[in-house]
Amino acid sequence: MTRNSNDSFQNISTVGKIISVRSSVVDVRFQTDLPAIHTLLRAGDMDEIAFEVMTQLDSKTVRCIALTPTQGLARGMSAKTEGQQLTVPVGKKILGRMFDIFGNTIDTLDPLPEGERRNIHQAPPPLSVRSTKSEIFVTGIKAIDVLLPLERGGKSGLLGGAGVGKTVLLTELIHNMVGQNQGVSIFCGIGERSREGQELYYEMKDAGVLDNMVLMFGQMNEPPGARFRVGHAALTMAEYFRDDEQRDVLLLVDNIFRFIQAGMEVSGLMGQMPSRLGYQPTMGTDLSKLEERIAHTNTGAITSIQAVYVPADDLTDPAAVHTFSHLSASIVLSRKKAGEGLYPAIDLLQSDSKMATPAIIGERHYRLAQQIRQTLAQYEELKDIIAMLGLEQLSLADRRLVNRARKLERFFTQPFFSTEQFSDLEGKEVSLEDALDGCERILADEFADVPERNFYMIGKVEEALTKNKGKQTAAVAKNDAINVDEK
């Protein structure tokens, strides 16, 4: 409600006066009780405009960043605060729902019942409660578990453009997380398109995994303040399930670069001097405040998989450098692989994981992974010769290597549960032991006489033999039918 300058304060310490509005930046003056950093202020006839204190300019003035559009704000209007930070709901009741930055449901279902809410600004767990063991997070996806093992309670980057299967891979990870570990999945959309959020919601609903997950969005059309804080809000929900429910949480972030981009916009609006390439001078701190809350503690683990956009494919860009320093694994999706129909379209040679060491994954697993990489790398070098001269011009040893590499490439494809309705292929979840066993047998030339097409879109390696027998039986039956007709 607008007040005159004479009765603006009336000794009410929770009410200030707006003295400046510049885009998403709002300056508010208080006579007494200056609000602390991160305090939430509201203004407007229905308190519909919200902004958060970012800095204190002097003993009476604070500078805030808007979390909602600022249309309708004017100098002289009052701004109210109860001294609270931005909070979001937590608890089992949030499962299966979609939220905005304020914890309001945006899925057109019934409003959420009243319950516990928590501040979005929380300290990272102290070192004393963090787990010191390095554990593997098994996904049930062969290519990831064998060559790019993920860390339980760690952070993994998913690098890929549009149309290479990024959302499908995220959906499958959610499906396997719910079925395998009885865990909770939380999807956080930062600065992405509204259309993608709607599509993801219905994909999760159709896949039957919505009841064990939470979706939160701060989308592209929202102010930079909202996009900058939505990651913290989603982490607060994840921390509840880890610390209070003692459950494992899979946190999917799409896209972490948009978080850095929103921070850059906020910094510019606040008048801070930019650093290299226009990024905010506090980028390292801003990212660390978010990433360090993702941790493996004595009660549970938050395992994060984050989509990472690399500006102009420049891996030396400060945003990419700072992000990669937090990641324990990088999964690179290839448009070339997708074009060949090799899904998941992971570029196995470009991707890597810090967990792939003998001390963590074991000597056998490490040795196999190195052999696979060596085989695929040598095949990559031979591709030019094959294209120019043909496979027949290679030596016998090279032809065997190409045969193994092509079978490995196809063995690493996998039918997903999330795509059953489109592909008519039953989804397969493969244990790590079965995946390693299959790779070992392929490298030992045990399937030298089995056509490479039999390894495409299977689960365990034994299915390649069954597939072959099925085709042989069908061919024999067809020949018998022809012979009967001729007689």
PyMOL commands that set and color helices and strands:
alter all, ss='L'
color gray80, all
select helices_A, chain A and resi 92-94+127-129+142-147+166-181+194-207+210-212+224-243+256-269+276-278+283-291+311-313+318-324+335-339+358-361+363-389+391-393+396-411+417-423+432-443+452-455+462-486
alter helices_A, ss='H'
color red, helices_A
select strands_A, chain A and resi 15-22+25-29+40-43+49-56+61-66+78-80+87-89+98-99+117-119+136-137+150-151+155-159+184-190+213-218+249-254+302-307+329-332+352-353
alter strands_A, ss='S'
color yellow, strands_A
deselect
rebuild
show_as cartoon
